[in-house]
Amino acid sequence: MTLTDGTPVQFASCHHCEAKSWRAADATRPLDLSFDTVLERTRKIR
């Protein structure tokens, strides 16, 4: 998936424990993104 600011990310969720995570998809080593970071990067600029 791609966030509003153009950051490609991989989203994963566990159906057993309901955990959710986002990782930067363009990094050589996957970088976990915090929920706050994802929200910041998905804001629409007015």
PyMOL CGO cylinders between C-alpha atoms (Angstrom):
from pymol import cmd
from pymol.cgo import CYLINDER

trace = [
    CYLINDER, 0.00, 0.00, 0.00, 1.13, 3.59, -0.49, 0.3, 1, 1, 1, 1, 1, 1,
    CYLINDER, 1.13, 3.59, -0.49, 0.46, 6.30, 2.08, 0.3, 1, 1, 1, 1, 1, 1,
    CYLINDER, 0.46, 6.30, 2.08, -0.85, 9.73, 1.09, 0.3, 1, 1, 1, 1, 1, 1,
    CYLINDER, -0.85, 9.73, 1.09, 2.67, 11.23, 1.14, 0.3, 1, 1, 1, 1, 1, 1,
    CYLINDER, 2.67, 11.23, 1.14, 3.91, 8.56, -1.30, 0.3, 1, 1, 1, 1, 1, 1,
    CYLINDER, 3.91, 8.56, -1.30, 5.62, 6.31, 1.27, 0.3, 1, 1, 1, 1, 1, 1,
    CYLINDER, 5.62, 6.31, 1.27, 5.34, 2.65, 0.22, 0.3, 1, 1, 1, 1, 1, 1,
    CYLINDER, 5.34, 2.65, 0.22, 4.49, 0.46, 3.22, 0.3, 1, 1, 1, 1, 1, 1,
    CYLINDER, 4.49, 0.46, 3.22, 3.59, -3.12, 4.01, 0.3, 1, 1, 1, 1, 1, 1,
    CYLINDER, 3.59, -3.12, 4.01, 0.65, -3.58, 6.36, 0.3, 1, 1, 1, 1, 1, 1,
    CYLINDER, 0.65, -3.58, 6.36, 0.23, -6.75, 8.40, 0.3, 1, 1, 1, 1, 1, 1,
    CYLINDER, 0.23, -6.75, 8.40, -2.46, -7.83, 10.83, 0.3, 1, 1, 1, 1, 1, 1,
    CYLINDER, -2.46, -7.83, 10.83, -2.83, -10.95, 12.95, 0.3, 1, 1, 1, 1, 1, 1,
    CYLINDER, -2.83, -10.95, 12.95, -6.32, -12.40, 12.93, 0.3, 1, 1, 1, 1, 1, 1,
    CYLINDER, -6.32, -12.40, 12.93, -5.56, -14.34, 16.09, 0.3, 1, 1, 1, 1, 1, 1,
    CYLINDER, -5.56, -14.34, 16.09, -4.37, -11.50, 18.39, 0.3, 1, 1, 1, 1, 1, 1,
    CYLINDER, -4.37, -11.50, 18.39, -5.53, -8.50, 16.28, 0.3, 1, 1, 1, 1, 1, 1,
    CYLINDER, -5.53, -8.50, 16.28, -2.04, -6.93, 16.28, 0.3, 1, 1, 1, 1, 1, 1,
    CYLINDER, -2.04, -6.93, 16.28, -1.37, -4.53, 13.40, 0.3, 1, 1, 1, 1, 1, 1,
    CYLINDER, -1.37, -4.53, 13.40, 1.92, -3.21, 12.05, 0.3, 1, 1, 1, 1, 1, 1,
    CYLINDER, 1.92, -3.21, 12.05, 3.28, -1.09, 9.23, 0.3, 1, 1, 1, 1, 1, 1,
    CYLINDER, 3.28, -1.09, 9.23, 6.76, -1.39, 7.72, 0.3, 1, 1, 1, 1, 1, 1,
    CYLINDER, 6.76, -1.39, 7.72, 8.48, 0.90, 5.26, 0.3, 1, 1, 1, 1, 1, 1,
    CYLINDER, 8.48, 0.90, 5.26, 8.61, -1.13, 2.04, 0.3, 1, 1, 1, 1, 1, 1,
    CYLINDER, 8.61, -1.13, 2.04, 11.42, 0.82, 0.35, 0.3, 1, 1, 1, 1, 1, 1,
    CYLINDER, 11.42, 0.82, 0.35, 14.10, 0.30, 3.03, 0.3, 1, 1, 1, 1, 1, 1,
    CYLINDER, 14.10, 0.30, 3.03, 16.88, -2.24, 2.59, 0.3, 1, 1, 1, 1, 1, 1,
    CYLINDER, 16.88, -2.24, 2.59, 16.11, -3.40, 6.13, 0.3, 1, 1, 1, 1, 1, 1,
    CYLINDER, 16.11, -3.40, 6.13, 12.41, -3.23, 6.99, 0.3, 1, 1, 1, 1, 1, 1,
    CYLINDER, 12.41, -3.23, 6.99, 11.72, -0.30, 9.28, 0.3, 1, 1, 1, 1, 1, 1,
    CYLINDER, 11.72, -0.30, 9.28, 8.73, -0.56, 11.63, 0.3, 1, 1, 1, 1, 1, 1,
    CYLINDER, 8.73, -0.56, 11.63, 6.59, 2.57, 11.57, 0.3, 1, 1, 1, 1, 1, 1,
    CYLINDER, 6.59, 2.57, 11.57, 4.66, 3.72, 14.62, 0.3, 1, 1, 1, 1, 1, 1,
    CYLINDER, 4.66, 3.72, 14.62, 0.92, 4.32, 14.37, 0.3, 1, 1, 1, 1, 1, 1,
    CYLINDER, 0.92, 4.32, 14.37, 1.55, 8.06, 14.92, 0.3, 1, 1, 1, 1, 1, 1,
    CYLINDER, 1.55, 8.06, 14.92, 4.02, 8.12, 12.02, 0.3, 1, 1, 1, 1, 1, 1,
    CYLINDER, 4.02, 8.12, 12.02, 1.53, 6.40, 9.73, 0.3, 1, 1, 1, 1, 1, 1,
    CYLINDER, 1.53, 6.40, 9.73, -1.19, 8.88, 10.70, 0.3, 1, 1, 1, 1, 1, 1,
    CYLINDER, -1.19, 8.88, 10.70, 1.15, 11.84, 10.10, 0.3, 1, 1, 1, 1, 1, 1,
    CYLINDER, 1.15, 11.84, 10.10, 2.09, 10.53, 6.64, 0.3, 1, 1, 1, 1, 1, 1,
    CYLINDER, 2.09, 10.53, 6.64, -1.53, 9.96, 5.63, 0.3, 1, 1, 1, 1, 1, 1,
    CYLINDER, -1.53, 9.96, 5.63, -2.79, 13.47, 6.39, 0.3, 1, 1, 1, 1, 1, 1,
    CYLINDER, -2.79, 13.47, 6.39, -4.09, 15.43, 3.45, 0.3, 1, 1, 1, 1, 1, 1,
    CYLINDER, -4.09, 15.43, 3.45, -2.46, 18.80, 2.98, 0.3, 1, 1, 1, 1, 1, 1,
    CYLINDER, -2.46, 18.80, 2.98, -5.09, 21.51, 2.59, 0.3, 1, 1, 1, 1, 1, 1,
]
cmd.load_cgo(trace, "trace")
